Amino acid sequence: KAGVTQTPRYLIKTRGQQVTLSCSPISGHRSVSWYQQTPGQGLQFLFEYFSETQRNKGNFPGRFSGRQFSNSRSEMNVSTLELGDSALYLCASSLKGAFLAKNIQYFGAGTRLSVL
Amino acid sequence: AQTVTQSQPEMSVQEAETVTLSCTYDTSESDYYLFWYKQPPSRQMILVIRQEAYKQQNATENRFSVNFQKAAKSFSLKISDSQLGDAAMYFCAYRSERAGGFKTIFGAGTRLFVKA
């Protein structure tokens, strides 16, 4: 079974641009979560999607948005990029979302975003 | 709000020895799950071990075991017979359901060095 796939692996953008990152979960997984990882702030939760619905959101500005498609693939978008958005963005999928917090999250390798 | 604290930024262990990584958390919830994740230099995050808060028995996975003290809100990871491949960043994580969705909170991480 293929793992969680994130594309692209690396991305370089300039301030003010926007970016879209993609995440394909493990086949059959319906829950997708996004995290931002930086040396200063560590791993921070961005949002979680289940069955195309955003069910939970972290404390990030509205420039960060996401969506999930009917095939469970998810995208996150960051508009008007700032230097501080440079980070590793991780996506994680799990088998079921509702009422089963114990379900293991499987992580992708991440997308390294550099904002110049 | 829930918080997860890993007080050891770095730890070092001799190959074949035992090392314990500390994690404390703060929550008012009664139902939650705790995890230890490993992030090697290749950066793909993988699950090491998980613990359900309502279970008193400490989880064990081969050379990895936890010491879960619910009253003290402590969740330490013990790695026995350390191997070179154990060198990685280790993250303690808290996961619970809220508002119909899930949120995972990670600690800042502990970098483990294994000496040959």
Interface residues (C-beta under 8 A of the other chain):
Chain A: S31 S33 Y35 G42 L43 Q44 F45 E48 F50 Q54 R55 N56 G58 L88 L90 A92 G97 A98 F99 A101 K102 I104 Q105 Y106 F107 G108 A109 G110
Chain B: D31 Y32 Y33 Y37 S42 R43 Q44 M45 I46 L47 R50 E52 F91 R95 S96 E97 R98 A99 G100 G101 F102 K103 T104 I105 F106 G107 A108 G109
